Amino acid sequence: MFLTGRQAEIVDLAKAEGRVLVEDLAARFSVTPQTIRKDLNDLCDDKVLTRIHGGALFPSGNENVKYEARRSIAAPEKQAIGRAAAAMIPDNSSLFINIGTTTEAVGEALLDHRELMVITNNINVANRLRVYPSIEVVIAGGVVRGADGGIVGEAAVDFIRQFKVDYAVIGASAIDQDGALLDFDYREVKVAQAIIANARHVILVSDATKFERTAPVRIGHLSQVNTFITDSCPFEDIRVICQENDVRLIETSAVE
């Protein structure tokens, strides 16, 4: 889904405030309530927001936002996170790249690297990197999720376990204040856990909206990663977890 400027601002407001109301939005943008209702209906049809009487909520619960909508949310922040992660990965390295729109941003930022071996269960990453002769792409087998091109299931887990790589780039759909890393698909989580177990250095990439969401399946804990890259970290509890577990926290909003 392509978000208009007004729709993108509505999503930002919903993220910041938890909910948005039709009458308030109509006054804010100087448009009719009918126009706002259409915006909200479109956003809710694509699961960017969740409809309530008189307005909409930022989604939370058991179902993820659709892939194209996720790509639109916090896109500049994801690009900055991608550049920061890519800067940590030297040439002549081996790495996993997991499913996710932020991990895809890391893949984009790696295009000028040389002599990389990239093992991925993300068709979008594989398709983007495959044309670069200096990057060897190895793709997992398994069930392809039509919604986003992620490869999941036991076959993908078994495939990942064949490797021991220098770096892993992983994402999460939600991060709890206690440091739990969460996702929606238990099959994807099993692959992510195998990736964490078979990398020497784990890089978690996640924009700050993930602190505002919940998801039902546990990937692991923030203490299991080596580096956490986000645009900003709003919770002191998360900073403490990073400090106590020697997790390097990089906030791109403070760097760029």
C-alpha positions in Angstrom: 0.0 0.0 0.0 1.2 3.5 -0.9 0.6 6.0 2.0 -0.3 9.5 1.1 1.2 12.3 3.1 -1.9 12.6 5.2 -2.2 8.9 5.8 1.5 8.7 6.8 0.9 11.5 9.3 -2.2 9.7 10.6 -0.1 6.6 11.2 2.6 8.6 13.0 -0.1 10.1 15.3 -1.5 6.7 16.0 1.9 5.4 16.9 2.5 8.3 19.2 -0.9 8.5 20.9 -2.1 4.9 20.6 -5.3 5.9 18.9 -6.7 8.6 16.5 -10.3 9.9 16.3 -12.2 10.9 13.2 -13.3 14.3 14.4 -9.9 15.3 15.7 -8.2 14.3 12.5 -10.8 16.1 10.4 -10.1 19.3 12.3 -6.4 18.8 12.2 -6.3 18.4 8.4 -9.2 20.7 7.6 -11.0 18.0 5.6 -14.4 16.4 6.1 -15.0 13.4 8.5 -15.9 11.4 5.4 -12.5 11.9 3.9 -10.8 10.8 7.2 -13.1 7.8 7.4 -11.9 6.7 3.9 -8.3 7.2 5.0 -8.9 5.1 8.1 -10.8 2.4 6.2 -7.9 2.1 3.7 -5.3 1.9 6.4 -7.3 -0.6 8.4 -8.0 -2.8 5.3 -4.2 -3.1 4.9 -3.8 -3.7 8.6 -1.7 -0.6 9.2 -4.3 0.5 11.8 -7.1 -1.3 13.6 -10.6 0.3 13.4 -12.6 1.3 16.5 -15.8 3.2 16.8 -15.0 6.8 15.9 -11.4 6.2 15.0 -8.5 3.7 14.9 -5.8 2.2 17.0 -2.2 1.4 16.2 -2.2 -2.4 15.7 -1.2 -4.8 18.5 -1.9 -8.4 19.2 -1.8 -11.7 17.2 -1.6 -10.5 13.6 1.2 -8.6 11.9 0.9 -5.6 9.6 0.9 -6.4 5.9 4.3 -6.4 4.2 3.9 -3.4 2.0 2.5 -1.4 4.8 5.5 -2.4 7.1 7.9 -1.1 4.4 6.3 2.3 4.5 6.4 2.6 8.3 9.5 4.4 9.6 11.2 3.9 6.2 13.9 6.6 6.7 14.7 5.2 10.2 15.1 1.7 8.7 17.5 3.0 6.1 19.7 4.7 8.7 19.6 1.5 10.8 20.6 -0.5 7.7 23.6 1.8 7.0 24.8 1.5 10.6 24.6 -2.3 10.6 26.3 -2.6 7.2 29.1 -0.4 8.6 29.8 -3.0 11.3 30.2 -5.8 8.7 33.6 -6.0 7.1 34.4 -7.3 3.6 35.3 -11.0 3.4 32.6 -11.9 6.0 29.9 -14.6 6.2 26.5 -13.6 7.6 22.9 -14.5 8.0 20.1 -12.1 7.1 16.7 -12.9 8.5 13.2 -12.0 7.4 12.0 -8.4 7.9 11.8 -5.0 6.3 14.6 -3.6 8.5 16.9 -6.5 7.7 16.2 -5.9 4.0 17.4 -2.3 4.6 20.7 -3.8 5.9 20.9 -5.9 2.7 20.5 -2.7 0.6 23.3 -1.1 2.5 25.7 -4.0 1.8 25.8 -3.6 -1.9 29.2 -1.9 -2.0 30.8 -4.7 0.2 33.1 -7.2 -1.3 33.6 -11.0 -0.9 30.6 -11.5 1.3 28.8 -14.8 1.8 25.1 -14.0 2.6 22.9 -16.9 3.9 19.3 -15.9 4.0 15.7 -17.1 4.4 14.4 -13.9 2.8 13.7 -14.1 -0.9 13.7 -10.3 -1.2 17.2 -10.1 0.1 18.4 -12.9 -2.1 16.9 -11.4 -5.2 18.4 -8.0 -4.5 21.9 -9.3 -3.8 22.2 -12.1 -6.4 23.2 -9.8 -9.2 26.4 -8.6 -7.4 29.3 -10.8 -8.3 31.2 -9.9 -5.2 28.4 -11.3 -3.0 27.7 -15.0 -2.8 24.1 -15.6 -1.9 22.9 -18.9 -0.3 19.2 -19.2 0.2 17.4 -21.6 2.6 14.9 -24.1 1.5 11.5 -24.5 3.0 8.0 -23.1 2.9 7.8 -19.7 1.2 5.4 -17.3 2.9 3.4 -15.6 0.1 2.8 -12.5 2.2 6.4 -11.3 2.4 8.8 -13.9 0.7 10.0 -15.3 4.0 11.2 -18.9 4.0 10.1 -20.8 7.2 9.7 -24.2 8.6 11.8 -27.1 9.8 13.7 -27.5 6.4 14.9 -23.9 6.8 15.9 -24.5 10.4 17.9 -27.6 9.4 19.5 -25.7 6.6 20.6 -22.8 8.9 22.2 -25.3 11.3 24.7 -26.3 8.7 26.6 -23.0 9.0 28.6 -21.1 11.6 28.9 -17.5 10.4 30.6 -14.3 11.5 27.5 -12.2 11.8 23.7 -12.5 12.0 21.3 -9.7 11.2 17.9 -10.3 12.8 14.8 -8.3 13.4 11.7 -8.6 15.7 8.1 -7.6 15.4 7.9 -6.3 18.9 10.3 -5.7 21.9 8.9 -5.8 25.4 10.3 -3.6 28.2 11.7 -6.7 29.9 13.8 -7.3 26.8 11.8 -10.1 25.3 12.0 -10.2 21.5 8.7 -11.2 19.9 7.2 -12.2 16.6 4.0 -13.5 15.1 4.8 -16.7 13.3 6.3 -19.6 15.4 7.8 -21.1 12.2 9.7 -17.9 11.6 10.8 -17.8 15.3 12.4 -21.2 15.0 14.5 -20.1 12.1 15.5 -16.9 14.0 16.5 -19.0 17.0 18.7 -21.2 14.8 20.3 -18.1 13.3 21.1 -16.7 16.7 22.6 -20.0 17.8 24.9 -20.3 14.8 26.5 -16.8 14.5 29.5 -15.4 16.3 28.1 -11.9 16.5 24.3 -11.2 16.5 23.1 -7.8 15.4 19.4 -6.9 16.2 18.0 -4.2 14.0 14.7 -2.7 15.0 13.1 0.8 14.7 11.5 2.4 17.7 7.9 1.6 16.7 8.6 -2.0 17.8 8.6 -0.9 21.4 5.0 0.2 21.0 3.7 -3.2 19.7 3.1 -6.7 21.0 3.3 -10.1 19.4 2.6 -13.6 20.8 5.7 -15.7 20.1 9.0 -15.4 21.9 12.2 -15.3 19.8 14.5 -14.8 22.7 15.9 -12.0 24.8 17.8 -8.9 24.2 20.7 -10.3 26.3 21.3 -12.9 23.6 22.4 -10.3 21.0 25.8 -8.6 20.8 24.7 -5.3 19.2 21.3 -3.6 19.1 20.8 -0.9 16.5 17.7 1.3 16.6 16.8 4.8 15.7 16.0 5.7 19.4 15.5 3.8 22.6 12.8 5.3 24.7 13.0 3.0 27.7 15.6 3.2 30.5 14.8 -0.5 31.3 16.1 -1.5 27.8 19.3 0.6 28.3 19.9 -1.1 31.6 19.5 -4.6 30.0 22.0 -3.6 27.4 24.5 -2.3 29.9 24.2 -5.3 32.2 24.6 -7.8 29.4 27.4 -6.1 27.4 25.0 -5.4 24.5 26.2 -2.5 22.4 23.3 -0.1 21.9 23.5 2.1 18.8 20.9 4.8 18.3 21.1 6.2 14.8 19.1 9.4 15.6 22.0 10.3 17.9 24.6 9.6 15.2 23.1 11.1 12.0 
